Amino acid sequence: MSDEIIIVGGGFAGLSAGVALAEAGKRVCLLEQKPHLGGRARSFADPTTGSIVDNGQHLFMGCYHATIKFLKTIGTLDRLHFQPRLNVPFLDRDGRLTRLDCPDLPSPLHLLMGVARSRSFTFKQKLEVVRLGDDVRRAGGEAAPTANESVTEWLSRRGQSEGLQRNFWDLLCIAAMNEDPRIASAQLFERVLRLALFSSPADSRLGIARVGLSDCYTAAASVFIEARGGQVHTGRNVKQLMIADGVCRGVDLGAGNVLEGASVISAAPWQQFATLMPGDLLRSEPFFAGALALRPAPIISINLWFDVPITDLEFVGLRGTNIQWLFDKSRILSASDHCIALVLSGAHEHVSRSKEELLAISLRELGEVLPSVRKAKLLHSLVIKERFATFSPSPEAELLRPNARTPIRGLFLAGDWTATGLPATIEGAVQSGYTAAKEVLG
Ligand SMILES: Cc1cc2nc3c(=O)[nH]c(=O)nc-3n(C[C@H](O)[C@H](O)[C@H](O)COP(=O)(O)OP(=O)(O)OC[C@H]3O[C@@H](n4cnc5c(N)ncnc54)[C@H](O)[C@@H]3O)c2cc1C
């Protein structure tokens, strides 16, 4: 039998697993069904303008320790830019600009001081934030969220007013978890708050790629794997995992092509993993229940090209609008066009709207928060709907996420949907890749 480790899927999870195994001296064969690597975090050239566009703007954070290690290993960490400290501008519907600008103080003072001096909050709301911060840091007792509580239920129980929820916590929840706070798991949200906001000032910083997303990792990770004797193939669709007598011996590529390996890591998203498994096994083995029961949460990205710059902010959170974030892509990528990217996360109620409707909504809302837009000429637009952007992180979903080690010998799971303790993020995907690699090596 071959000593190769087969990896199915070339997103952050598959590539980080491949890099970790190659680094440990294993021969890796990574198979990606699409003609390109990158999965749900990728970039491409817009066919009309030639500008580099991401499938959706991605934010990194200082607390993405596994991701930072991965990018350092493949030599591309310098393609991300991290803020010196957490500094988030917000624009209200009436055009008022405020900031959460956290000073360089030890945690949690950095955040509390940032909130205390921000005009984003009333005095009462500032006290509410301090109280919740205290709950999160004490971690436990009746302040802690219960396993079946939603973010909204927990925040309300902990005395967070409706206004503060709407204008602050809900924005964070949707940005970090891609889900409506009435649906999202409070336990997961509390963990995100602890890691991202209440851990250290360095962990709270936001990071943005200064190049297209794919250029941050796909080619460099392939080169790393191939330089250590491995192979990375695109355009290779795995039809099924070869499982017999409780052992996975390889993958079936269809048309009589099979590939045998010492172990297989599936780094495909949950709904695609379900199609790789023999149906009877998938339904009879409770371990795999998540692959059938997790639900998706969509993200919509609206890219707009204007004839003139419309803002001097690199990015800004929008409050009171359907659109949640605006990124000045030309400023971020130092490009000469005037392209902005708008983000609509947790977009269940918008995903069935036509592209024309989404464009009309975004131009109307942009005109309200940024009057300069009304005078600018729209040259081109590109709406990207990612219907399966992430799994929906409800309290029920948390019980369904499987570990890397499966009941099938030789089969391991990676991917942002596995039991990482994090929402579906790049960091979750990379952590899952590292965990699966460790299990294979162990
Ligand atoms: C629009 C958008 C915005 C986002 N914003 C952020 C953000 O700001 N910050 C953040 O941290 N995260 C963000 N995320 C989430 C992040 O992109 C994902 O969590 C992460 O990329 C998932 O990586 P993965 O490797 O687990 O899965 P994927 O990237 O989906 O990779 C899986 C790969 O497996 C391949 N595959 C599937 N089936 C087969 C098969 N049968 N044979 C071969 N290959 C197969 C797929 O083609 C795919 O390339 C965002 C996601 C989207 C869509």
The ligand as an ORCA input file, in Angstrom:
! r2SCAN-3c Opt
* xyz 0 1
  C     -17.856     35.544      1.341
  C     -17.135     34.979      2.526
  C     -16.575     35.840      3.470
  C     -15.895     35.306      4.565
  N     -15.303     36.164      5.455
  C     -14.476     35.664      6.400
  C     -13.702     36.539      7.216
  O     -13.798     37.778      7.111
  N     -12.848     35.986      8.118
  C     -12.719     34.628      8.260
  O     -11.895     34.192      9.075
  N     -13.465     33.773      7.519
  C     -14.327     34.258      6.599
  N     -15.053     33.394      5.804
  C     -15.011     31.946      6.078
  C     -13.785     31.289      5.447
  O     -13.649     31.637      4.093
  C     -13.950     29.762      5.533
  O     -14.213     29.414      6.862
  C     -12.713     29.011      5.079
  O     -12.213     29.508      3.870
  C     -13.081     27.524      4.940
  O     -11.955     26.803      4.511
  P     -12.057     25.229      4.315
  O     -10.740     24.800      3.805
  O     -12.602     24.605      5.536
  O     -13.178     24.991      3.185
  P     -13.189     25.448      1.657
  O     -12.485     26.749      1.494
  O     -14.596     25.374      1.206
  O     -12.319     24.340      0.914
  C     -12.828     23.070      0.608
  C     -12.347     22.665     -0.766
  O     -12.737     21.304     -0.997
  C     -13.002     21.183     -2.380
  N     -13.802     19.968     -2.589
  C     -15.059     19.722     -2.183
  N     -15.465     18.496     -2.602
  C     -14.426     17.962     -3.272
  C     -14.244     16.735     -3.980
  N     -15.226     15.836     -4.050
  N     -13.044     16.496     -4.579
  C     -12.040     17.406     -4.520
  N     -12.180     18.612     -3.892
  C     -13.353     18.888     -3.278
  C     -13.769     22.468     -2.690
  O     -13.800     22.745     -4.087
  C     -12.964     23.483     -1.876
  O     -11.938     24.093     -2.656
  C     -15.786     33.897      4.735
  C     -16.366     33.031      3.788
  C     -17.025     33.567      2.692
  C     -17.618     32.632      1.668
*
